[in-house]
Amino acid sequence: MSYIDELTALLRRSNCVKSGEFTLSSGRRSRIYIDLRSILSHPREFKKLISLCSQAIGEIEFEILAGVESSGIPLATALALENELPMIYVRREAKAHGLGKIVEGDFEPGRRVLVVDDVATTGSSLARAVEALRSAGLLVSDAFVVVDRREGAGEKLAALNVKLTPLATVDQILSRLNGGGSGC
């Protein structure tokens, strides 16, 4: 069984692929929604997903994992625990109280960071995270997502000199779910 077949089976078992009419965070409309928040309610599937993700990021050079709020945080946390690496996270916006930080966690400037999120569509959330991390003095040249919808995220990140590595694309998953049609 290929890793994409395994991923598709995990997503199916944990009710992560939804059909209907959806508005994505980018504002775009889609008939398919990949809801990786659902996998958190399925510990065996989540554990297997983290194993697949760990294999996928094995060749990327980095020192710290950085989760993107909100769905990237549990993924980055689990990957950090699995790989015994430090983890930080990036808020959507700085807090209006406390320390007022946008990048949370303990880190030293100059460290190499891998940005982690669940699904990439246009790449806006990932790009904001990259900019925040760089403003905090961290080095970012790679981002990882479980699913790339292939709607511009790779290109947006490439313009920032960041390589996007997906575990799979939405088309690869959908082809296994419905015999070849993308449905998007």
Secondary structure, DSSP 8 states (H G I E B T S, - for coil): --HHHHHHHHHHHTT-EEEEEEE-TTS-EEEEEE-GGGGGG-HHHHHHHHHHHHHHHTTS--SEEEEETTTHHHHHHHHHHHHT--EEEE-SS--SSTT--SEES---TT-EEEEEEEEESSSHHHHHHHHHHHHTT-EEEEEEEEEE--SSHHHHHHTTT-EEEEEEEHHHHHHHHHTT----
